[in-house]
Amino acid sequence: MYAASNAIASRLPGAVQALGGGGLGHWIIRLFIWHEIWRLMRLIWRIPTFGPFIAVLIIAAIVGLLIWRQQYSRRRTGTGTGPRDW
């Protein structure tokens, strides 16, 4: 099964192979996701009266979640030097 898929992939042109999971296609998908995140934040920011407050709360919640997750993974592994210690 694996060899058959490699044989098919080897016949494809280089531009199509570049759109694989780790190549250009991955970069395009990440760029699209970040573009959509920025569009959402601009949309929230433009809500009259409360938009900037809501946007700052969302960003603070994301940062807090990242910090909490980092602290929680250190406590769970015990030493703080595990594969999830980022």
C-alpha positions in Angstrom: 0.0 0.0 0.0 2.8 2.4 1.0 4.9 1.5 -2.1 1.9 2.0 -4.4 1.2 5.5 -3.1 4.9 6.4 -3.5 4.8 5.2 -7.1 1.8 7.4 -7.8 3.3 10.4 -6.1 6.6 10.0 -8.0 4.7 10.4 -11.4 3.1 13.8 -10.3 4.8 17.0 -11.4 6.9 18.8 -8.9 4.4 21.7 -8.4 1.7 19.3 -7.3 4.1 17.5 -4.9 5.0 20.8 -3.4 1.4 21.2 -2.2 1.9 18.3 0.2 1.4 18.5 4.0 4.8 20.0 4.8 5.4 22.1 1.8 3.7 25.0 0.1 0.2 23.8 0.8 0.8 23.8 4.5 2.1 27.4 4.3 -0.9 28.5 2.3 -3.3 26.9 4.7 -1.6 28.6 7.7 -1.6 31.9 5.9 -5.3 31.5 5.2 -6.1 30.7 8.8 -4.1 33.7 10.1 -5.9 35.9 7.5 -9.3 34.7 8.8 -8.2 35.3 12.5 -7.2 38.9 11.7 -10.5 39.5 9.8 -12.4 38.2 12.8 -10.5 40.5 15.2 -11.1 43.5 12.9 -14.8 42.6 12.8 -15.0 42.4 16.6 -13.0 45.6 17.0 -15.5 47.6 15.0 -18.4 46.7 17.3 -19.6 50.0 18.6 -18.7 50.8 22.3 -17.5 47.4 23.4 -15.5 46.0 20.4 -12.0 46.9 21.6 -12.8 45.6 25.1 -14.1 42.3 23.8 -11.0 41.9 21.5 -8.6 42.6 24.4 -10.5 40.1 26.6 -10.2 37.4 23.9 -6.5 38.0 23.6 -6.0 38.0 27.4 -7.9 34.7 27.6 -5.8 33.1 24.9 -2.6 34.2 26.6 -3.9 33.0 30.0 -4.8 29.7 28.6 -1.3 29.2 27.1 0.3 30.1 30.4 -2.0 27.8 32.3 -1.4 24.9 29.9 2.4 25.4 30.2 2.2 25.4 34.0 -0.2 22.4 34.1 2.1 20.3 31.8 5.1 21.0 34.1 3.2 19.8 37.1 1.9 16.7 35.4 5.3 15.5 34.2 7.0 16.4 37.5 10.3 17.5 36.1 9.2 20.0 33.5 11.4 18.5 30.8 8.9 16.5 28.9 7.9 16.5 25.2 5.1 18.9 26.0 7.3 21.4 27.9 6.9 24.3 25.5 
